[in-house]
Amino acid sequence: MKKRANRPAEKFSLKCPACSAQYSPGTFTCDRCHAPTVVSINLERLPAPQFLQPELPAPFSQSLWKYFELLPLNDPQWIVSQGEGLTPLINSSRLAKTIGIRILLLKNETVNPTGSFKDRQITLSVSKMHEAGARTVAVVSSGNVAASAASYSAIAGIRCFVFAPSNAPDEKLVQARMYGAVFHKVNTLSSSRIFKLVLKCSERKGWRLLSTTGLYNPYQVEGAKTIAYELVEQAELPDWIIAPVGGGGLLGALWRGFSELKELGLCRRVPRLVGVQSSACTPLVNALSRNLSPAETIASPVEVKPTIAGAIADDVLFDAYTAIPAVRLSGGIALSVTDEQMLQAEKLLAQEAGVFAEPASAATVAALKQLRDSGTVDQADSVCCIVTGSGFKDMASAKKMVSAPPVIEAAEDAFLELE
């Protein structure tokens, strides 16, 4: 039996989300419940409302690492950073009016160094790998995690193997390969199947699994909590926050981030959290509609049908232990949208808010339209959509929504005739 910690470590420990048993920082599974442990920051040691650690060098204090005291890394010397986080929060009055709500905020994660919010998770994950002396990591990803992991691993001098399901967009795969990753597509749509293969082979191959799911390593989802920290600093909290859901790590991290701030007295409530999935792959929607436990959810992979939104097409809700309570305890909801709804939302987001997002990110706007049409979201409500990844990640999908440009003559008359 693994030894439980009698008290939290000086800065953080690990905790079972099911029974609340405390563990030392290296124990990733509860020996009582067999649930994956989650990070528990020792909030009592914080001089609240102090967020910043003044002695951090300027490059780090100008990134999400300004929240160093709330992240599970003991020594800043191991930080691997590219200035990620601190992304813009856009108040899109035009798009709000089109959809029919009072306030629409867009958390624009497309401006992160590799183009997605995954940089938040990976900067911490690679920093932890750097701290542990890892030399080779293995990643299972449809693209965004692959690109981010390859980029940050390159900075740290860590070799990076990437394994992608067969539906991963080529643009994302090129990005990861440019950073020097050793890349392989696997002939399956099932992320969980690839994870199992990588886990089975990791010990023999000397790989450290670098993912953004807490199911296998609780530290690798923690960086996404910083979105919640930033939202509290940037604006009055909205009534609703809508996030795309693949494995559920982002949704669970938002809930845990807001819960920490509430415990510190830095926010009064947790907004209602909405998880949106592709209709081609709905493990969270399925779990909530059938009232499944997290353990039952993880043990019940769903069918993955073809979809343009590979970033949210995980057949298993890997972070079920935090994603399910995120919705239930915040009074939120989970729903799905079609490929066509995502494409229409992608175009709307670009043309009315000036944000170019990939389909999985635009799913948040598609979900908002659906919730507004059904009356779930009221006209007087305020909503924040987390726009998780850039449209440059999937140009093939974007091309479906625009026609080829006409060719005109290089003559004055041709220009003057334009309307």
C-alpha positions as CSV (number, residue, x, y, z in Angstrom):
1,M,0.0,0.0,0.0
2,K,1.3,3.5,-0.9
3,K,2.0,5.8,2.0
4,R,-0.5,8.7,2.5
5,A,0.8,12.1,3.5
6,N,-0.2,13.1,7.0
7,R,-0.4,16.7,6.1
8,P,0.0,18.8,2.9
9,A,3.5,19.5,1.7
10,E,4.7,23.0,2.2
11,K,3.3,24.2,-1.1
12,F,1.1,21.4,-2.5
13,S,0.1,17.8,-2.1
14,L,-2.1,15.4,-4.1
15,K,-5.6,14.6,-3.1
16,C,-8.2,12.0,-4.0
17,P,-11.2,13.8,-5.6
18,A,-13.5,11.0,-4.4
19,C,-12.6,10.5,-0.7
20,S,-10.3,13.5,-0.1
21,A,-7.4,11.4,1.2
22,Q,-4.1,13.4,1.0
23,Y,-1.0,12.0,-0.7
24,S,2.6,12.9,-1.3
25,P,3.4,14.6,-4.6
26,G,4.4,11.4,-6.4
27,T,1.3,9.3,-5.9
28,F,-1.0,9.5,-8.9
29,T,-3.8,7.0,-7.8
30,C,-5.7,6.8,-4.6
31,D,-5.0,3.4,-2.9
32,R,-8.5,3.4,-1.4
33,C,-10.7,4.6,-4.3
34,H,-8.4,3.9,-7.3
35,A,-9.3,7.4,-8.5
36,P,-6.7,9.6,-10.1
37,T,-5.4,12.1,-7.6
38,V,-5.6,15.9,-8.2
39,V,-3.3,18.7,-7.1
40,S,-4.1,20.4,-3.8
41,I,-2.4,23.7,-3.3
42,N,-1.9,24.6,0.4
43,L,-3.8,27.8,0.3
44,E,-3.3,28.5,4.0
45,R,0.3,29.4,3.3
46,L,-0.6,32.1,0.8
47,P,-0.5,35.8,1.9
48,A,-3.9,36.3,0.1
49,P,-4.7,38.3,-1.9
50,Q,-1.1,38.2,-3.0
51,F,-0.8,36.5,-6.5
52,L,2.7,37.4,-7.5
53,Q,6.1,36.3,-6.5
54,P,8.2,39.4,-6.7
55,E,11.5,37.6,-7.0
56,L,10.6,35.9,-10.3
57,P,12.5,37.3,-13.3
58,A,10.6,39.7,-15.5
59,P,10.0,37.3,-18.4
60,F,8.2,34.8,-16.1
61,S,6.2,37.5,-14.2
62,Q,4.9,38.7,-17.6
63,S,3.3,35.3,-18.3
64,L,0.9,32.9,-16.5
65,W,3.9,32.2,-14.2
66,K,2.9,35.4,-12.3
67,Y,0.6,32.9,-10.5
68,F,3.7,30.8,-9.5
69,E,2.4,30.5,-5.9
70,L,-0.7,28.7,-7.1
71,L,1.1,26.3,-9.4
72,P,2.7,23.0,-8.3
73,L,6.3,23.7,-9.0
74,N,8.7,24.4,-6.1
75,D,11.6,26.1,-7.8
76,P,11.3,28.7,-10.6
77,Q,14.7,27.6,-12.0
78,W,12.8,24.7,-13.8
79,I,10.3,27.0,-15.6
80,V,10.1,26.5,-19.4
81,S,8.2,29.4,-20.7
82,Q,7.5,31.4,-23.9
83,G,5.3,34.1,-22.4
84,E,2.1,32.1,-22.5
85,G,-1.1,33.2,-20.8
86,L,-2.3,36.7,-19.9
87,T,-4.4,36.5,-23.1
88,P,-7.0,39.2,-24.1
89,L,-10.5,39.2,-22.9
90,I,-12.6,40.8,-25.7
91,N,-16.0,42.4,-25.1
92,S,-17.7,41.7,-28.4
93,S,-20.8,43.9,-28.3
94,R,-21.6,43.3,-32.0
95,L,-21.6,39.5,-31.7
96,A,-23.6,39.8,-28.4
97,K,-26.3,41.8,-30.2
98,T,-26.4,39.2,-33.0
99,I,-26.9,36.4,-30.6
100,G,-29.2,38.4,-28.3
101,I,-27.5,38.6,-25.0
102,R,-26.3,41.5,-22.8
103,I,-22.6,40.8,-22.7
104,L,-20.4,38.4,-24.6
105,L,-16.8,38.1,-23.6
106,L,-14.3,36.1,-25.6
107,K,-11.2,34.8,-23.9
108,N,-8.8,34.7,-26.9
109,E,-6.4,31.8,-26.3
110,T,-5.5,31.8,-30.0
111,V,-2.7,34.3,-29.3
112,N,-0.7,31.8,-27.1
113,P,2.8,31.0,-28.5
114,T,1.8,27.9,-30.5
115,G,-1.8,29.0,-31.1
116,S,-3.9,27.3,-28.4
117,F,-4.6,27.3,-24.7
118,K,-2.7,24.0,-24.5
119,D,0.5,26.1,-24.0
120,R,-0.9,26.8,-20.5
121,Q,-0.9,23.1,-19.6
122,I,2.3,22.3,-21.4
123,T,4.5,25.0,-19.9
124,L,3.8,23.5,-16.5
125,S,4.0,19.9,-17.7
126,V,7.4,20.4,-19.4
127,S,8.6,22.4,-16.4
128,K,7.8,19.4,-14.2
129,M,9.5,17.1,-16.7
130,H,12.5,19.4,-16.7
131,E,12.5,19.3,-12.9
132,A,12.4,15.5,-13.0
133,G,15.3,15.2,-15.5
134,A,13.2,13.6,-18.2
135,R,15.0,13.1,-21.5
136,T,12.2,11.7,-23.7
137,V,8.5,12.3,-23.6
138,A,5.6,10.7,-25.5
139,V,2.4,12.6,-26.5
140,V,-1.0,11.4,-27.7
141,S,-2.7,14.3,-29.5
142,S,-4.8,15.3,-32.5
143,G,-2.7,18.4,-32.9
144,N,-2.8,21.2,-30.4
145,V,-1.0,19.3,-27.6
146,A,1.4,17.8,-30.1
147,A,2.5,21.3,-31.4
148,S,2.7,22.7,-27.9
149,A,4.6,19.7,-26.4
150,A,7.0,19.7,-29.3
151,S,7.7,23.4,-29.0
152,Y,8.3,23.4,-25.2
153,S,10.3,20.2,-25.4
154,A,12.6,21.7,-28.0
155,I,13.3,24.6,-25.6
156,A,14.1,22.2,-22.7
157,G,16.2,19.9,-24.9
158,I,13.8,17.0,-24.4
159,R,13.1,14.5,-27.2
160,C,9.4,14.4,-28.1
161,F,7.5,11.5,-29.7
162,V,4.0,12.3,-31.0
163,F,1.2,9.8,-31.7
164,A,-1.9,11.2,-33.4
165,P,-5.2,9.6,-34.3
166,S,-5.9,9.2,-38.1
167,N,-8.3,12.2,-38.2
168,A,-5.7,14.8,-37.0
169,P,-5.5,17.9,-39.4
170,D,-2.4,18.1,-41.4
171,E,-1.7,21.8,-40.5
172,K,-1.3,20.8,-36.8
173,L,0.9,17.9,-37.6
174,V,3.2,20.0,-39.7
175,Q,3.6,22.5,-36.9
176,A,4.6,19.7,-34.4
177,R,7.1,18.3,-36.9
178,M,8.7,21.7,-37.5
179,Y,9.5,21.8,-33.8
180,G,11.4,18.5,-34.3
181,A,9.0,16.0,-32.9
182,V,9.3,12.4,-33.9
183,F,5.8,11.9,-35.4
184,H,3.5,9.0,-36.1
185,K,-0.1,8.8,-37.2
186,V,-1.9,5.7,-35.7
187,N,-4.6,4.0,-37.7
188,T,-7.5,4.5,-35.3
189,L,-9.9,7.3,-34.2
190,S,-9.6,6.2,-30.6
191,S,-7.4,8.4,-28.3
192,S,-7.9,6.0,-25.4
193,R,-6.6,3.1,-27.5
194,I,-3.4,5.0,-28.4
195,F,-3.0,6.1,-24.8
196,K,-3.1,2.4,-23.7
197,L,-0.5,1.5,-26.3
198,V,1.8,4.3,-25.3
199,L,1.5,3.5,-21.6
200,K,2.2,-0.1,-22.2
201,C,5.3,0.7,-24.2
202,S,6.6,3.7,-22.2
203,E,8.6,1.8,-19.5
204,R,10.4,-0.4,-22.1
205,K,11.1,2.6,-24.4
206,G,12.1,5.0,-21.6
207,W,9.3,7.5,-22.4
208,R,7.6,9.8,-19.9
209,L,4.0,10.3,-20.9
210,L,3.3,14.0,-21.6
211,S,-0.4,14.6,-21.9
212,T,-3.0,17.1,-20.8
213,T,-5.1,14.8,-18.9
214,G,-5.0,14.4,-15.1
215,L,-6.0,10.7,-15.5
216,Y,-2.3,9.8,-15.9
217,N,-0.5,12.7,-14.3
218,P,-2.3,15.3,-12.2
219,Y,0.2,18.1,-12.9
220,Q,-0.5,18.1,-16.6
221,V,-3.9,19.9,-16.4
222,E,-3.0,22.4,-13.7
223,G,-1.8,25.2,-16.1
224,A,-5.3,25.7,-17.5
225,K,-6.5,26.9,-14.0
226,T,-4.8,30.2,-14.8
227,I,-7.6,31.1,-17.2
228,A,-9.9,31.3,-14.2
229,Y,-7.3,33.5,-12.3
230,E,-7.1,35.9,-15.3
231,L,-10.8,36.2,-15.7
232,V,-11.2,37.3,-12.1
233,E,-8.6,40.0,-12.6
234,Q,-9.9,41.1,-16.1
235,A,-13.6,41.7,-15.6
236,E,-16.7,41.1,-13.5
237,L,-17.4,37.4,-13.5
238,P,-20.0,36.4,-16.2
239,D,-23.1,34.4,-15.5
240,W,-21.9,31.6,-17.8
241,I,-18.6,30.3,-19.1
242,I,-18.6,28.0,-22.1
243,A,-15.6,25.8,-22.9
244,P,-15.0,23.0,-25.5
245,V,-14.7,19.5,-24.0
246,G,-12.6,16.7,-25.4
247,G,-11.1,14.9,-22.4
248,G,-12.6,17.4,-20.0
249,G,-9.3,18.8,-18.5
250,L,-10.1,22.5,-19.3
251,L,-13.6,22.4,-17.9
252,G,-12.3,20.7,-14.7
253,A,-9.4,23.2,-14.4
254,L,-11.8,26.2,-14.7
255,W,-13.9,24.8,-11.9
256,R,-11.0,24.1,-9.7
257,G,-9.4,27.5,-10.4
258,F,-12.5,29.4,-9.5
259,S,-13.0,27.2,-6.4
260,E,-9.5,28.0,-5.2
261,L,-10.1,31.8,-5.7
262,K,-13.5,31.5,-3.8
263,E,-11.7,29.8,-0.9
264,L,-9.2,32.6,-0.9
265,G,-11.9,35.2,-0.8
266,L,-11.0,36.6,-4.3
267,C,-14.3,35.8,-6.0
268,R,-17.8,35.4,-4.6
269,R,-19.0,32.5,-6.8
270,V,-18.2,30.0,-9.4
271,P,-19.9,30.9,-12.8
272,R,-22.2,28.3,-14.4
273,L,-19.9,26.1,-16.5
274,V,-21.0,24.8,-19.9
275,G,-19.2,22.0,-21.7
276,V,-19.7,21.7,-25.4
277,Q,-18.8,18.7,-27.5
278,S,-19.0,17.6,-31.1
279,S,-22.2,15.6,-31.8
280,A,-19.8,13.0,-33.3
281,C,-18.3,12.3,-29.8
282,T,-20.2,13.0,-26.6
283,P,-18.8,11.3,-23.5
284,L,-19.6,14.2,-21.1
285,V,-23.1,14.7,-22.5
286,N,-23.6,10.9,-22.2
287,A,-22.3,10.7,-18.7
288,L,-24.6,13.5,-17.4
289,S,-27.7,12.3,-19.2
290,R,-27.2,8.8,-17.9
291,N,-26.1,10.0,-14.4
292,L,-22.8,8.0,-14.6
293,S,-20.1,8.3,-12.0
294,P,-16.7,9.4,-13.1
295,A,-15.4,5.8,-12.8
296,E,-18.3,4.5,-14.9
297,T,-17.7,7.3,-17.5
298,I,-14.0,6.5,-17.9
299,A,-14.8,2.8,-18.3
300,S,-17.4,3.5,-21.0
301,P,-15.7,4.8,-24.2
302,V,-18.1,6.3,-26.7
303,E,-18.2,5.8,-30.5
304,V,-16.2,8.4,-32.4
305,K,-17.8,9.4,-35.7
306,P,-16.0,11.5,-38.4
307,T,-15.9,15.2,-37.4
308,I,-13.9,18.3,-38.3
309,A,-13.5,18.9,-34.6
310,G,-10.8,16.4,-33.8
311,A,-9.6,18.5,-30.9
312,I,-12.8,17.6,-29.0
313,A,-13.2,14.1,-30.2
314,D,-11.8,12.0,-27.4
315,D,-13.8,8.8,-26.9
316,V,-13.1,8.8,-23.2
317,L,-13.7,11.7,-20.8
318,F,-10.3,11.3,-19.3
319,D,-10.8,14.0,-16.7
320,A,-14.2,12.8,-15.6
321,Y,-13.4,13.2,-11.9
322,T,-13.2,17.0,-12.3
323,A,-15.3,17.7,-15.5
324,I,-18.5,16.1,-14.2
325,P,-18.5,17.9,-10.9
326,A,-17.6,21.1,-12.7
327,V,-21.0,21.0,-14.5
328,R,-23.0,19.5,-11.7
329,L,-21.8,21.7,-8.9
330,S,-21.7,25.0,-10.8
331,G,-25.3,24.5,-12.0
332,G,-24.1,24.3,-15.6
333,I,-25.0,22.1,-18.6
334,A,-23.4,20.0,-21.3
335,L,-24.5,19.9,-24.9
336,S,-23.3,19.0,-28.4
337,V,-23.2,20.8,-31.7
338,T,-22.8,19.6,-35.3
339,D,-20.0,20.2,-37.7
340,E,-22.2,22.6,-39.7
341,Q,-23.0,24.6,-36.6
342,M,-19.3,24.9,-35.8
343,L,-18.5,26.0,-39.3
344,Q,-21.2,28.7,-39.2
345,A,-20.0,29.8,-35.8
346,E,-16.4,29.9,-37.0
347,K,-17.5,32.3,-39.8
348,L,-19.6,34.4,-37.4
349,L,-16.8,34.7,-34.9
350,A,-14.4,35.9,-37.5
351,Q,-16.7,38.3,-39.2
352,E,-18.3,39.9,-36.2
353,A,-15.6,39.6,-33.5
354,G,-12.5,39.5,-35.6
355,V,-11.3,36.3,-34.0
356,F,-10.2,33.4,-36.3
357,A,-10.8,30.2,-34.4
358,E,-10.6,26.5,-35.3
359,P,-14.0,24.5,-35.4
360,A,-13.6,23.1,-31.8
361,S,-13.1,26.6,-30.5
362,A,-16.0,28.0,-32.4
363,A,-18.2,25.3,-30.9
364,T,-18.5,27.6,-27.8
365,V,-20.3,30.2,-29.9
366,A,-22.4,27.5,-31.6
367,A,-23.4,26.3,-28.2
368,L,-24.2,29.8,-27.0
369,K,-26.6,30.3,-30.0
370,Q,-28.3,27.0,-29.2
371,L,-28.6,27.9,-25.5
372,R,-30.0,31.3,-26.3
373,D,-32.5,29.9,-28.8
374,S,-33.7,27.4,-26.2
375,G,-34.1,30.1,-23.6
376,T,-31.5,28.4,-21.3
377,V,-29.4,31.6,-21.5
378,D,-31.4,34.7,-21.0
379,Q,-31.2,38.0,-22.9
380,A,-30.0,39.7,-19.7
381,D,-27.2,37.2,-19.1
382,S,-23.4,37.7,-19.5
383,V,-21.4,34.9,-21.1
384,C,-17.7,34.2,-21.7
385,C,-16.7,31.8,-24.4
386,I,-13.2,30.3,-24.2
387,V,-11.8,30.5,-27.7
388,T,-9.2,27.8,-27.3
389,G,-7.3,27.5,-30.6
390,S,-6.5,29.4,-33.8
391,G,-8.2,28.9,-37.1
392,F,-4.7,28.6,-38.7
393,K,-4.7,25.2,-37.1
394,D,-7.3,23.9,-39.6
395,M,-7.3,25.9,-42.8
396,A,-9.1,23.0,-44.6
397,S,-12.2,23.6,-42.5
398,A,-12.1,27.3,-42.9
399,K,-11.9,27.0,-46.7
400,K,-15.3,25.4,-46.7
401,M,-16.8,28.7,-45.6
402,V,-15.2,31.0,-48.2
403,S,-15.3,31.0,-51.9
404,A,-12.3,31.5,-54.2
405,P,-11.6,35.2,-54.8
406,P,-12.6,36.6,-58.2
407,V,-9.8,37.8,-60.5
408,I,-10.1,41.4,-62.0
409,E,-8.1,43.1,-64.6
410,A,-5.1,45.3,-63.6
411,A,-7.0,48.4,-64.9
412,E,-8.5,51.5,-63.4
413,D,-12.0,50.8,-64.8
414,A,-12.0,47.4,-63.2
415,F,-11.3,48.9,-59.8
416,L,-13.9,51.7,-60.2
417,E,-16.6,49.2,-61.1
418,L,-16.3,47.4,-57.7
419,E,-19.1,47.8,-55.2
